Amino acid sequence: MPDWEEQSTWQRLKEEAVVREDFLAESQTFIRHVASQACFHSLEWGRDEELSEALIAFNEAIDLFVVAKGVPFLAYARVLMKRRLIDYHRRQKKNLQQAISFDQEEIGRSVDVHLGLEEFREREQNVERAAEIQQFSKALEVFQLTIQDLVAVSPKHRDSRETLLRVARELAFDKELWSQVEQKGKVPMQALALKTQVNPKVLERGRKYILAVALLIANQYDYVYLREYVLPQERGRKDE
């Protein structure tokens, strides 16, 4: 994924066909995830027309995006994809309740799929942030954690924070370890200590922080805003 802070990166995406094609290919997982959530069922490339509609909206988002506006690109693209899918289901005369969980007043009006960044900043960002926080809060509840816990246990020292962030990444991207977290509702501390070579006492002190951050990373496409806030150094880093 490109560095969201680099204007030159976006100029290349807008102007160079090969660079854009590579970026669109890399982004297919994100596009499929958003579209599947929006339509409340799993979608597959080459089978479901909704993915073609979402891809068109994502491509349009590249053209409309302006780095200097300070808006997370994925958040902007996500809204454009949802809007286009609303419009698609309207055209197909399908049940809009099965389309996108979106503001009912918005659904009742004609859908403007070409949402400018200024309008997005004013009308959509607060709604998007609130939805992410609510979703993350529910996810944390499964592990008997709260967002306040995450704030309270965030390491104050840079070295400690970087160590725990590294541990959280390794936990989130290790399929076997993360499967244990989801199944048992807790971090497999011994296995994590062995994998990361971090002192078990350090891991235990940072357990809540590691778990909360790993949850953000493992579900990266759901928490675009929260990742920007909690993990600013993760911007532009290509995930494993």
N, C-alpha and C positions, 0 to 999 in steps of 0.2 A: 504494500500500500504506500502511496506517496506521502511525503512530509507535508502535512496540512499547512504549515507555516510558510512554505516556499512558493512565492509567486511564480518563479520560473518553472516549477513543476507543473503548475496548472496551465501555464501558457503552452507547454509541450503537450499536455493532455488535450487541450483545445485545438491545437494546430497540427499535430503529427498523428496521422492515422494509425501507424503501427503502435505507438505508445498508448493511444486510446484503446486500441483493440486488446493489448496486453492487460491494461487496467480493467477493462470490462470482463475479461476472462478471469482475472484474479478476484473480482468482486462478485462472481456468480453465487458463491456460498451465502454472502450477505443478502443479495437480491432474493434468492430462493427462501431464505429464512424469513425476511420481512413479508414477502408475498404470501407464504404459507400461513404465517400467523394472521395476516390480514384476512385471508379467506377461510380460516378455521379448518383447514385440512392440508395434508401434505401435497406439495406440487412437485412435478418432475419435468426437467428440461426435455423438450421434444414431444411432450404429451399435452401439457396444459398451456392454453393460450394466455392465461393470466401472467405467466412468467415472461412471455414476449412483451406484454403490456408494461410490466414492471421494469424490464430492461430498457424499453424506450424511455420511460420516465427517468431512470437512472442516467441514461445518456444525456437527456435534456438537462438534468441537474448539473452535469459537468459544464455544459455551455453557459448556464445561468450563474454558476457559482463565482463569487468574488472573495478571494482570500482576505482582503482588507476589512471586510464586514465583521469579521470575528465570529462567524457562525460555524459550528461543526458541520463539515460537509455531509457526513453520514446521517446526521439528524435532518438536514435539509432534504437529502435524497429520499430518506424514509417517508417524509410527509408527501413529497411529490409522487412517490410510488403508490401510497395509499389513496391519494386523490385520483390518480389515473385508474386505479382498480375500482373505485366507486363509480367512476364514469363508465368503465367497461361493463360493470354489472348492470348499470342503468340501461346501457345500449342493448345488452343481451336480455333485458327484461327479467333478470333473475331476482330472487328475494334479496333485497339490500341488507336485511338483517344477517344474511350469511356472507356479506361482503367484508366490511371493515368496522371494527368497534370505534366509531367516530362520533363526534357531536351530532345529535339527532337534528338539530336545527341546520347544521351544515349539510347533512345528507338530504334534507328536504329542499334545499335550494339547488340551483344549477351549479355544477362543480367546475371550478376554475382550476384546471390542472397545471396551468403556467403560473406558479406562485413566485412572485418576485422576492428577493431577499429582504427588502425593507418591510414588505407586508409580512413575511415570515417572522421577522424579528419582533414585530409588534403583536401579531395575532397568535402565533403558534408556539413559540419557544417556552413560555410559561406552562402551557398545557402539556407539552412534551416532557419537560422536566418533572412536573408533578406526577405524570403517569409513570415515569421511570422510578421516582422515589417510592411511590406506592407499590410498584411491582417488586422493587428491591427489598422493601420492608417486609413484604409477605414472604419473600424467599429467605430472608434472615430469620424470620419467626420459626421456620422449620428447624433451625439450628439453635433456637432459643437465644437469638441475638437481636440487637436493634441497631439502627443507624447511630444512635447516641453512643453505643458501645464502640463502634468503629472510630468515632471521633475521640472518645476518651482514651482508647488504647493505641492511637497512632503514635509511632515512635517520634520522639523530639529530636534525636540526633540523626544526622544524615547517614552515617555508616550503618546504624541499626536499621533505619528505614530501608536502605538499599539491600541489606541482607535479607530482611523479611519479604521484600518485594520479589527478590530472586527466588526465595523459597515458595512464595505464593504462585509464581509463574510455573515453577517445576511441578508443583502440586496440581495446578489447573490443567496442564498439558500432558500429564502422565495419565493415560486412560485407565490403567489399573488402579492407581491410587485415588483418582477422582471418583471412580465407580464405587470404591469403598466409602468415600465421604457421602455420596448420594444414598447409598444403601443403609449405612449405619448411623448417619447424622453426626459424625465426628471425624476428626483428622487422625489418620493412622500414624501416630507420632514416631514410633520406632522405625517404621519403614521410611518415613520422610527424613528422619535424621540420618539413616544409612544412605539414602539417595543424595542428600544435599551436603553431607559431612558438616552439618551445623550442630553445635552442642545442644543436646536434648533440653537442657535447662533454658537456653535461649529460645528454642522453639516453643516450649511450654509457656514462657512469659508472653510470647507473641502469638499464642494460639488463636485468639479471637481475631486479631488483625489479619493473620495469615488466611484464616478461613473466609473472612468477609471479602478480602481483596481477591482471593482465588475465585470466589463466586462471581465477582465482576469480570474477571478475565475469562473464566470458562464460559460465561454467557455474554461475551463481548458485544454481540450485535443487539442485545436488548438494552444495554446501558451505555449509550453513546455519550450522553452528558455526564453521567457519573464517572465514567472512565476519564473524561477530560479533566474533571475536578480532582479526583482521587489519584489518578495516575498520569499527571501531565507529561512525565518523561517517557510515557509509552507512545506518544503521538508519532505517527510515521514509522513505527517499528513493525516490521513484518512478523506476524505471529507464526508460530510453528505449526 
